[in-house]
Amino acid sequence: MKNKIKNKIKNKIDKIKNINASIKNYFKTFTFKKFLKILLLVVEFVILIIIINIKILIGNWCYLVWGLLLLGVILILFQNKKLLRYVKGNGVIFGNRGSGKGLLLNYLIVNDKTKPYCNVPYGDKTEDINVGEYFNVLNPNTLNNFIDNNIKIVNKTPFEKYEGRNIYLDDVNIYFPNWADNKLKKEYPSMPVLLSISRHLFNNNMVITTQTAERPYKMLRELQTDYGIQVKYSIWFNEWIPFLRYFCFTDYIYYENIESKGLLPFESLNMLGELSKGIRLNAGTSIKKEYEARNGVIRRGRLLQRKSKVCYDTRYFHTKVFGKKP
């Protein structure tokens, strides 16, 4: 009994010592930057207190302020969810180097309930994919087997893991560049069929990212036809901007028809110019319908994400190639 009490007392003393050691280590490594971050937290806290108690300062005008804040939150959520309504089927996300393709892909993956496969890890949201295995699922069948109605039965058991789980391929040009056309035709002869009937085979979709929509292997490119998204730019808000420092922003254009890439949404065009002043609204609506009938639906969108939800490593291939993090 005495030993138990002694052990309890000893454990408590050890815990206190550990806490003291942690406090000492913290102050040993305490820097001016840490001080500024603490100060920024205090500023944010004070601003929140002011907003909550704003009625004391401005009376009934506070309802307007709260209403505007609520409206802003609703608009952000609406803009974010709009992207999920667009991405149905197989698609291509493209944009310049560093434009934020990975950020947009991150949002799709985080909101994907299928526990998808990806060639680049996105935290615990994805599972690594063996790219070569997936694109050779139909072997020994080729396009000719389907044309001749001479399809050889494939044992699906090793591939059941792909059932109902979407596929994401980031920086697809690493695996399937257009310049390797002849090599890829020989090594993945059944890829065109797989991409065409993946919904039949596994009830899944595939999304790829690339710098330009023309760079991936043409078989892959031509069959990723359900939609395209061009990422224009992204903003990773500076860590010293109150509140915004917790977020990142992405601006993009959605194309229902990937062949229309480069065109602007109808709303961004001044197609009628000065003449529009004398034309009724329904005339403008008719022109919009004609524009979208020719080019498909084109929409500009904006995405705001919390940085804490971004779970991909922008230097992943450094670790993969050199065996260590930069």
N, C-alpha and C positions, 0 to 999 in steps of 0.2 A: 504493500500500500504506500509506504514511504517512498519507495523507488519510483512509483507512478507519479507521485506528486513532484518529486525531484525532476523527473523527465519533462513533465509539463512546464515547470518553472524554467528549466534549461531551454526548452523549445521556444518559450516566449522571449527569453533573453536573446537567443540567437536571431529571432525575427526582428527584435528591436535593433540589434547590431547590424543586420542586413539593411534595414531601413536607413539607419544612420550612414552606412557605407554608400548606399545609393544616393542619398542627399549630398554627401561629400563629393562623390564622383560627378554628380550633375553640376555642382557649382565649380568644380575643377574645369569642366568642359564648357562652362557657361560663356557664351560669346555675345558680342553686341547684336549679332543677327538674331540670336535666340531672344534677346531682350526686345528687339523690334517686333518679333512675331507675337510675343506675349502682349505687347502694347497694342498691336493690331487686333488681337482677340478682345482686349478691353474696349477698344473703339467700337468694334462690331456689337459687343454686348450693350454698350451705352446707346448705340443707334437703335437696337431692338427695343430697349426699354422706352426710348423716346417714342417709337412708332406705336408700341402697345399703349402708352399713356398719352398719346397725342391729343386726345379729347380735352385734356386739361389745358393744353396750349392753344388749340385753335377751335375748340368747341365742336359744333355740329359739322364743321368742315372735315373732321376726322373720318366721317363716313365716306366722303369722296376719296380720301387717300386710301382707306382700306379697300374701297371698291376698285380703285385703279390697280392696287397691288394684286387683288384677287383676279381681276381681268387679265393682268400680265401672266399670272400663273396658268390660267385656263388657256390662253393663247399659246404659251410654250408647250403645254401638254398636247394641245390640238396639233401643233406643228410637228411634234415628235411622232405622234401616233399616225399622222398622215403618211409618213414614210413606210410604216408597216402595211398600210393599205395598198401601197404601190407595188411592193415586192412580192409578186405572185408568179411562181414558175422559175425558170432558169434565167439568170441575169448577169450583166457585166457592169462592174463599177470601175470607172476609169478617171484619170486625172493626172496632172503633172506630179513629178517627184516632190514629196513633202506637202502635197495639197490636203491630205487628211483622209485618204481612202481607207486607211486602217481604222480611223475613228468611226467612220460610217459603218464599216463592216463590224466593228465592235458592238455598235448599237443593235445591229441585226442579230448578232450571235447571243448577246445578253438577253434578248427578248425571244429567242428561239427555244421553244419548249421540247424540241426533239432530241436534246443532248447531241448536237451535231458533231461531225468530224471536220477537222481542219488540219492543214499542213503546218500551220504555225499555232503554238499553244495560246489560247486566250483564257488564262487562269484555269479554273475548274469547270469552265463553261463548255469546253470542247474536249474531244478525244483525238489523239494523233491518228492520222490516216496514212496507210501505205498506198501512196498514189499509184504505183505500178500495179499493185494487186487489184485495186478498184477498177482501173481502166482495162484490165484483162479478164474481168469477170466472165465474159461470154466465150472465152477461148474453149474449144477450137473453132467456134463459129465466126464467120466473117460476113460481110455484106452479101456475098454470093450465096451463102447458105439460106439467107432469108429470101433472096430473089428466087432461088430454085425450090423453095419450100422443102429444104433438106436440113432442117434444124436439128443439131445434135443436143441431146439432153445433158444439162450441166447440173452437177450436184450442188445444190444451194446451201447446204449445211455450213460450209466455211464462210459463206457470205451473208448469213442470216443477220449478222451484226449491223448490216447496212439498212435493214428494213425499217422504213419510216423515219430515218435520220438524215437530215439534210447535210450537204457537203459544201464546204467553203474552201476555196483555194486562193490564198493570198500570194501576190506577186507570181502569177501563173506562168509568166515568161521564163522563169527559172527552169520549169519542168517542160513546158510545151511552147518553145519559141517558133515563130513562123518559118525562120530560116532552116529549121531541122525537119522540114516537111517530109522528105523521102525517108529519113531514118524513123520518124514517128509512124509513118504509114506501115512500115515493116514490123515495128515492135508492138504497135497497138492497132491491129487491123480491124478489131471489132468496136473501136471507140465511136464511130459515127452511129452505129446501131444502139449502143448503150445510151448515148446522150439523147437519142430520139425516143427511146422507150423506157427511160429510167423510172418514170411514174408507174409503168406497168410492172417493172421488175422489182422495185424497192419502195415505191410510193414516196419518193423523195425529190428534192430540187437541188440545184447546184448554183452557187454564186461564185464568180471569179473576180479578182482585181488585177488591173494592168494599167500601165501609164498611158497607153493609147489603145483604142479599141481594135486597131489593125494589127497589133504586134503578136497576139497569141496565134498558135497553130490554127490554120484556117478551118479545119474540121471542127475544132472546139469553138471557134469564133462564130461560125455560121449557124451552129446549133444552139448557141446561147442567145436565143432571139426573142424571149418573152419581154424583156425590157432592158434599158441601159440607164445608168446614173452617172452623170459627170460631176465630180467633186470640183468645185471652183476654188475654194480656199477654206482654211480652218484657222481658228484663233485659240491658242492655249493661253488663257488669261494669266497675266503676271501674278506672281504669288503675293504681291504687295497691294493689290487692288481689293479693297474691302468687299466681301460677299462674292464678287465675280471670280475671285481667285479659286473658288471651289468648282468652277465650271470650265468647259471648253465648248466651242461653237463651230459648226460646220455649215457651209452654204453649198447647195447642190442644185442640179437641174435633172429632172426625171424625164426620160424619153420612153414612151410606149413603143415606138418604132425606133430601134437602134440605128437604122439607116438615116434618121433625121438628126443625128448628133451634130452639134454645132449651131443648130437653129435655136432661136430664142422663143420663150413662151409668147403666145399671142398678146398677152397683156403688156409685154415689154416692148412691143413694136408700135410705132406710130404709123400704121398702115394707111390711115385716112388723112393724116396731116391736118392742114387747115380746113379741108373740105368736111371733116368730121363735125364741125360746128353746125353745119346746116343739115346733117343727116340724122334721122331718127335712131333711137337706141337699137331697135330691132334690126336695122340694117347692119349695124356693127356686130350684132349677134350672129347674123347670117354669114358675115365674112369670117367670123371666128369658127363657125361650124365648118365652113369650106376649108379653112386653113388646117384644122385638125383632121378633117377627112383625108386630106392629102398627106399630112405629116404625122398623124397620130397625136395623142394627147401629150403635151409638153407642159411641165409645171416646174416652177422654181420652189424650192423648199429650204427650210432652215432647221437645224438640229442643235439642241442644247443638252449636253450631258454633264453629269457630275463626274469630276475627275476620279473619284473613288470607285466609279463603275467601269472605268477604263482598265482593262485587264490584259493588255497585250504588250509585248516587249518590242520596241522599235529597233533594237539591236540584236534581235533573236539570231540572225544568221552569223553574227560575230561569234557568239557562243558556240553555234553549231560547227563552224569552220575551225576556229582556233581553240575550242575546248575550254574557254574561260570568258567571263563577262568583262566588258570594257571598263 
